[in-house]
Amino acid sequence: MENKRYKLSFVISFILLISSIILYGVKLRFGLENSFNYVIYGFVFLMLGILAYQSFKEESYPPAFEIKKNNANAYSAFLAGIGFLIDFISNGISVYFTLTSKRIIPAEVATKAAALVFALLSSLYFMTVFLTYKYNSYDFRKLKYLHLAPLLWALSGAALTVLNAVAFREDMFSAIKGLTLIFATLFFFSFIQETESKGSAKKALVFFVGAFSYLCLLLVAVKFFDLRYRNAVLLHEDSAFAVTSLLLFTFAHYFRNNILSPRI
C-alpha cells in the first residue's frame, strides 16, 4: 500500500508538470493575458508541494552514492559537464558584450564573471564524476574545494537573476529560471553533504533533486514555446541556459532514480 501511495504521488506531480507546460503553450498560442501566468505558478508550486510530500514521507532511503561502474550515471555526468561548458561559453560571450557596451554595471559584470569561472570548474568537476562512474579509476568524493563549484555557479546565477529584477507577471522564463537556480543551489549543497556521508540519503536531498530536475524540464519547455510563439531569439544566452538545463536534468534524473529505484 505504501508503494502504491508513493507511485500515485509521483504520477500526480508529473501530471502537474505536464499540465504547467501545456497551460503555458495554450497561453501563448491563444494570446491570453499575462495574469494567466499566475495560474501556471499555482500548478508549479502545487507540484513542488507534492514532491516534498512524497520525498519526506518515506522512512529512509538507500545511500546516495554507490560507486561502481554505471553507464547511466557516467554518461549523464558527462552530459552535465558539457552543459556547464556550454554555460561557460555563453557567459563568456555575455561578459564580452557587456564590457563593450556603453552602459556597464559593475555588479552585473562581476556576477557574470563569477558564473563563468564556476561554470568551467563545474564542467571539470562533472568530468571527474564521469570518470569515477565509468572507470572506477578515481573517486570524485576525494575532491575538496572543487565540490563547491556547482554550488557557487548556482548561487552566482541566482544573484544575477535578482540583479535583473524579474517581472514575474510578464517573464515566465526568467521567473522559472530563478526558481530553478534556487533549487540548483539547494541540490548542490545537499549533494556536497552526501559526498561525506555513508548512511541513508537525506530526505531533503531527494526533494531538492526532484524539484530541480522537474524545473529544468519546465524551463526547457517554456523556452521552446517562447521560440515558437513569442519570436524569441534562438542565439541568446537564455537559449544556451535552456540547453544547459536539459543536460543537467539528465544527471539529476539518473541520480534521483538510483536512490528511488527500490521504491518506484
C-alpha positions in Angstrom: 0.0 0.0 0.0 2.9 2.4 0.8 4.4 1.8 -2.6 1.1 2.5 -4.3 0.7 5.8 -2.4 4.3 6.7 -3.4 3.6 5.9 -7.1 0.4 7.9 -7.0 2.1 11.0 -5.6 4.9 10.6 -8.2 2.3 10.4 -11.0 0.4 13.4 -9.7 3.5 15.6 -9.5 4.5 14.6 -13.1 0.9 15.3 -14.3 1.2 18.8 -12.7 4.5 19.4 -14.5 3.0 18.4 -17.9 -0.1 20.5 -17.1 2.0 23.5 -16.4 3.8 23.0 -19.7 0.5 22.6 -21.6 -1.0 25.7 -20.0 1.9 27.9 -20.9 1.7 26.7 -24.5 -2.1 27.4 -24.6 -1.5 30.8 -23.0 0.9 31.8 -25.8 -1.0 30.1 -28.6 -4.2 31.9 -27.9 -2.7 35.1 -26.6 -4.1 35.0 -23.1 -3.4 37.8 -20.6 -0.1 37.7 -18.7 -2.1 37.3 -15.4 -2.8 33.7 -16.6 0.9 33.1 -15.7 -0.2 33.1 -12.0 -2.4 30.0 -12.7 0.7 28.3 -14.0 2.7 29.3 -11.0 0.0 27.8 -8.9 0.4 24.4 -10.6 4.2 24.6 -10.3 4.1 25.3 -6.5 1.5 22.5 -6.1 3.8 20.2 -7.9 6.7 21.2 -5.6 4.4 20.6 -2.6 3.6 17.1 -3.7 7.3 16.4 -4.5 8.1 17.5 -0.9 5.3 15.2 0.5 6.5 12.2 -1.5 10.1 12.8 -0.5 9.7 13.4 3.2 7.1 10.8 4.0 9.4 7.9 3.4 11.1 6.4 6.5 14.5 6.1 4.9 16.4 5.9 1.6 19.4 3.9 0.4 22.8 5.7 0.4 23.1 8.4 -2.3 26.3 7.1 -3.7 27.2 3.5 -4.5 30.4 4.0 -6.5 30.6 1.2 -9.1 30.6 1.1 -12.9 27.3 2.6 -14.0 27.0 3.8 -17.6 23.8 5.7 -17.0 25.4 7.7 -14.2 28.6 8.1 -16.1 27.1 9.5 -19.3 24.6 11.7 -17.5 27.6 13.2 -15.6 29.4 13.6 -18.9 26.4 15.5 -20.3 26.2 17.7 -17.2 29.9 18.5 -17.8 29.0 19.5 -21.4 26.1 21.6 -20.1 28.4 23.6 -17.8 30.8 24.0 -20.7 28.0 25.5 -22.8 27.1 27.8 -20.0 30.8 28.8 -19.7 30.9 29.8 -23.4 27.6 31.6 -23.2 28.7 33.6 -20.1 32.0 34.4 -21.8 30.2 35.9 -24.8 27.8 37.8 -22.5 30.6 39.2 -20.4 32.4 40.4 -23.6 29.3 42.2 -25.0 28.6 43.7 -21.5 32.1 45.1 -21.3 31.9 46.5 -24.8 28.5 48.2 -24.2 28.1 51.8 -23.3 26.4 51.1 -20.0 28.4 48.9 -17.7 27.0 47.8 -14.4 29.9 46.5 -12.2 27.8 44.2 -10.0 26.4 42.5 -13.1 29.8 42.1 -14.8 31.3 40.7 -11.5 28.4 38.2 -11.1 28.6 37.1 -14.7 32.3 36.7 -14.4 31.9 34.5 -11.3 29.3 32.4 -13.0 31.7 32.0 -16.0 34.6 30.8 -13.8 32.4 28.4 -11.7 30.8 27.0 -14.9 34.2 26.0 -16.2 35.2 24.5 -12.8 31.8 22.7 -12.6 32.5 21.2 -16.1 35.8 19.8 -14.9 34.1 18.5 -11.7 31.5 16.6 -13.6 34.0 15.1 -15.9 35.7 13.7 -12.8 32.3 12.3 -11.8 32.1 10.7 -15.2 35.5 9.1 -14.8 34.5 7.8 -11.4 31.4 6.0 -12.6 32.8 4.9 -16.0 36.2 3.5 -15.0 36.3 3.5 -11.2 39.9 4.9 -11.6 39.2 7.7 -9.2 36.7 8.6 -6.6 35.4 12.2 -7.1 34.3 12.3 -3.5 38.0 12.8 -2.6 38.0 16.2 -4.2 37.8 19.0 -1.7 37.2 22.6 -2.9 36.0 21.6 -6.4 32.8 20.2 -4.8 31.9 23.9 -4.3 32.0 24.8 -8.0 28.4 23.8 -9.0 27.0 25.3 -5.8 28.8 28.6 -6.4 27.7 28.5 -10.0 24.1 28.2 -9.0 24.5 31.0 -6.4 26.0 33.3 -9.0 23.2 32.6 -11.4 20.5 33.2 -8.7 22.2 36.5 -7.7 22.2 37.6 -11.4 18.5 36.9 -11.6 17.9 39.1 -8.6 20.0 41.9 -10.1 17.9 41.8 -13.3 14.7 42.3 -11.3 12.5 39.7 -12.9 8.9 40.8 -13.8 7.1 37.6 -12.7 3.8 38.6 -14.4 5.3 39.0 -17.9 8.5 37.0 -18.0 7.8 33.3 -17.2 11.2 32.1 -18.4 13.2 34.3 -16.1 10.9 33.5 -13.2 11.3 29.8 -13.7 15.0 30.2 -14.3 15.3 32.0 -10.9 13.4 29.2 -9.2 15.4 26.5 -10.9 18.7 28.2 -9.8 17.3 28.3 -6.2 16.7 24.6 -6.2 20.0 24.0 -8.0 21.7 25.7 -5.1 19.8 23.6 -2.6 20.5 20.4 -4.5 24.2 21.0 -4.9 24.6 22.0 -1.3 22.9 18.7 -0.3 25.0 16.9 -2.9 28.2 18.1 -1.2 26.9 16.9 2.2 26.2 13.5 0.8 29.7 13.0 -0.5 30.8 12.9 3.1 28.1 10.5 4.2 27.9 6.7 4.0 24.4 6.5 5.6 21.0 6.8 4.1 20.4 9.7 1.6 18.7 12.6 3.3 15.1 13.3 2.5 15.8 16.9 1.7 18.3 15.8 -1.0 15.6 13.6 -2.6 13.2 16.6 -2.6 15.7 19.1 -3.9 17.0 16.9 -6.8 13.4 16.0 -7.8 12.3 19.7 -7.8 15.4 20.7 -9.7 15.0 18.1 -12.4 11.3 18.9 -12.9 12.0 22.6 -13.1 14.8 22.0 -15.6 12.3 20.3 -17.9 9.7 23.1 -17.3 12.4 25.7 -18.2 13.2 23.9 -21.5 9.6 23.7 -22.4 9.0 27.4 -21.6 11.9 28.4 -23.9 10.6 26.1 -26.6 7.2 27.9 -26.6 8.8 31.3 -26.4 10.8 30.5 -29.5 7.6 29.1 -31.2 5.1 31.8 -30.3 7.0 34.9 -29.0 9.7 35.0 -31.7 12.4 34.8 -29.0 16.0 35.0 -30.3 17.4 31.5 -30.8 21.1 32.5 -30.4 20.7 34.0 -27.0 22.1 33.3 -23.5 18.7 32.2 -22.3 18.6 29.6 -25.1 22.0 28.4 -24.1 20.9 28.2 -20.4 17.9 26.1 -21.5 20.3 23.6 -23.2 22.4 23.6 -20.1 19.3 22.9 -18.0 18.3 20.0 -20.2 21.8 18.4 -19.9 21.8 18.9 -16.1 18.4 17.3 -16.0 19.8 14.1 -17.3 22.3 13.9 -14.3 19.7 14.9 -11.7 17.2 12.4 -13.2 19.5 9.4 -13.1 21.0 10.4 -9.7 17.5 10.5 -8.2 16.4 7.3 -9.9 19.4 5.5 -8.3 18.1 6.5 -4.9 14.4 5.8 -5.6 14.8 2.7 -7.8 13.9 0.3 -4.9 10.7 2.3 -4.3 9.4 3.2 -7.7 
